Amino acid sequence: MRKSGVYSPQLGERNTVSTNLDGLRISFLAGSLGQGGAERQLMHMLRALQSRGSILSVLSLTQGEFWESQIEAMGVPVTWVGQPSAQPLRLHRIVSELLRHKPDVVQSCHCFTNAYVAAAARLTGIREVGAIRSDTRQTVSGRFAAIRMWSLRHLRSIAVNSRASLQTAIEYGVRPNRLFHLPNVVDTGQFFPSRPVISNDGLVRLLAVGRLTPEKRFDRLLRALATLPPDVRATVRASIAGDGPMRSLLEQQVLQLGLHDSVRFLGPQAEMAPIYREFDLLALTSDSEGSPNVVLEAMASGLPVLGTRTGGVAELVDHGVTGLLARPSDEAALAVALETLIRDSGLRQRMGARARDRALLTYSQASLPRSLGNLYEMALT
């Protein structure tokens, strides 16, 4: 029987999963297979489930994106279901593919695919799992807010990757016994610290990663860099990895703030693991986040994190232990925290080591099969 209250298994446990994953048929509906955090977590889930003998398939609203060929190389079929432009026709295509694959569970990978999954589950009788992968308020905002709210209230099971988003979902009227806390995980074998290297140039290398969009607030980071005392600013070299619609404006801001010698834009990167090992700390200055993969990847790579208290960031970063946090609106505090990390190399090293330990203990891929087993037990009962 389904328990009352939110499903939230203890992280780090290595017990046998509650539901036997061997032979379990699962179809995922992905809104994209690009290089976002949700897509990386999909890959983690596919690998974990395949290793336990699950029978998998992926339906995607897009085609030819980054992860598609890698998923197919695993032997997992990927079907493009995005070609009908009208939503009812697209739903019909999704239903047809589900009836062909006959999964035990259909699982949404993005908030904007939740409505398709909720509707398809009722038309096919297949059990469903929805997704909240960003701030819940952001999930139900925008052009299709009413549809997204309907789907959250009608999905019979929803995987949520942060406790902050989970609590907000309850405040929006989602019943707690439909919610399951499924934290993001990181491949600690792929993301690991570099060998200790003594830098002879005295520079501190700062990394920021993400799509260059308004909510990521890279402009806030640039202003914090510009307010540093001149002697401190001279020791910093900041790099921004990613691309997006804000790039030209951010490049202009760099020039206006006189940061052209301190900041460079790396553009999109296909492989981030070796890049983290070239840096001393990660900065994330967003207005809105769910449970950001870049923070977990940086932690696993032994980097302290300078972050804003938004979404699930404070769940990942232990303020004063694995990094320093400030409210998004408090740019002065953010600049002070940045200066503290730049000036104190010993503090950076201690925080980075603790961040690596936390990633290994709490967010390793090894916890994922058991968590998924509990999730599907919830969905199937």
Buried (B, 14 or more C-beta within 10 A) or exposed (E): EBEEEBBBBEBEEEEEBBBBBEEBBBBBBBBBBBBBBBBBBBBBBBBBBBEBEBBBBBBBBBEEBBBBEEBEEBEBBBBBBBEEEEEEEBBBBBBBBBBEBEBBBBBBBBBBBBBBBBBBBEEBEBBBBBBBBBBBBBBBEEEBEEBBBBBBBBBBBBBBBBBBBBBBBBEBEBEEBBBBBBBBBBBBEBBBBEEEEEEEEEBBBBBBBBBBBBBBBBBBBBBBBBBBEEEBBEBBBBBBBBBBEBBEEBBEBBEEBEBEEBBBBBEEBEEBBEBBBEBBBBBBBBBBBBBBBBBBBBBBBBBBBBBBBBBBBBBBBBBEEBBBBBEBEEBEBBBBBBBEBBBEEEBBBBBBBBBBEBBBEBBBBBBBBBBBBBBBBBBBE
